[in-house]
Amino acid sequence: MPDSRYAPWIRRLHWLVFTLVACALALIYLHDWSPRGSALKTDAKWAHMQFGMAILLVMLPRLLIRSRHLREPAIVPPSPRWQMVIAKSVHVALYLLLFATPLLGIATMAWSGTPWNFLGLSLPSVAVPDRAFSHQLQGIHGTLGQILMYLAAAHAVLALFHHFVQRDNTLRRMLPVLRGKR
């Protein structure tokens, strides 16, 4: 009998990315709500960047592992074809956003002319900073971050819809642990 769940590493990385994205989101809101010039504002931005870099670093092995496990566990009972097409499109969009958003954050910092680091390791900037270009990149980064947030929220709500309304195994395929079951 084929396994009805995703491979353990796919599930672990899925929930790790979820946690990292949630933390990055909470930190950027904390940054936005903090008083201008405060240490809290500075620290929240630094932490947001650390989580963004971590998302990118976790997405690389996630993509590699996912590409090696092309067979997805079957949805039981099967969903209509139109739902499968939408689900596949949303997954592709999520993967693209999970790479593009941190990469744009990196580009924003690289062109800003501001020293920056990842876990204390200094990261390079371009030879000739361009604050106007950096600001434009920051706007795109923020917009993609919001799209990512809304798409991830829709992804979660629809997983719950599948579980409670359609009563299929869509959500159970990705849950980290099922007590008493293999």
C-alpha positions, 0 to 999 in steps of 0.5 A, spaced: 500 500 500 503 506 497 504 511 503 498 516 503 503 522 506 508 526 503 516 524 505 518 526 512 523 531 510 518 534 505 513 535 511 518 537 516 521 543 511 514 545 509 512 546 517 519 549 518 518 554 512 511 556 515 514 557 521 520 562 518 515 566 514 510 567 520 516 569 524 519 574 518 512 577 517 511 578 525 518 581 525 516 586 519 510 588 523 513 589 529 518 593 525 513 597 522 509 599 529 516 601 533 517 608 534 522 611 529 529 611 531 528 605 536 532 600 538 526 595 537 525 598 530 532 596 528 533 589 531 526 587 528 528 589 521 535 585 523 531 579 525 526 580 519 532 579 514 535 573 518 529 570 517 528 572 510 535 569 509 533 563 513 527 562 508 531 562 502 537 557 505 531 552 507 527 553 500 534 550 497 534 543 500 526 543 500 526 544 492 531 539 491 528 534 496 521 535 492 524 534 485 527 528 487 520 526 490 515 527 484 510 522 486 505 526 490 501 522 495 494 521 492 488 525 495 482 520 497 477 521 495 480 525 489 478 532 488 475 535 481 480 536 476 479 544 476 481 544 484 488 540 482 489 545 477 488 551 481 492 547 487 498 546 482 498 553 480 498 556 487 504 551 489 508 554 483 506 561 485 508 560 493 515 556 491 516 562 486 514 567 492 518 564 497 525 565 492 523 571 489 521 575 496 528 574 500 532 575 493 529 581 492 530 583 500 537 581 499 538 586 492 535 591 496 540 591 502 546 590 496 544 596 493 542 600 499 549 602 501 548 600 508 552 595 512 548 588 513 550 581 515 547 574 516 548 572 523 554 576 524 557 574 517 558 581 513 555 580 506 557 584 500 554 590 497 554 593 490 560 597 488 556 603 487 550 604 491 543 606 489 538 608 494 533 610 489 533 603 486 534 600 493 528 603 495 524 601 488 526 594 490 524 594 497 517 596 495 517 590 490 519 586 496 514 588 500 508 587 495 511 580 494 511 579 501 504 581 502 502 577 496 506 571 499 502 572 506 495 572 502 497 566 498 499 562 504 493 564 508 489 562 502 493 555 502 492 554 509 484 556 509 483 551 503 487 545 506 482 546 512 476 546 507 479 540 504 479 537 511 472 539 514 468 540 508 470 536 503 473 531 508 479 528 504 486 527 506 489 533 503 491 536 510 493 529 513 498 528 507 502 534 510 501 534 517 507 533 521 505 527 526 499 522 526 499 519 533 498 512 533 498 511 525 504 510 520 
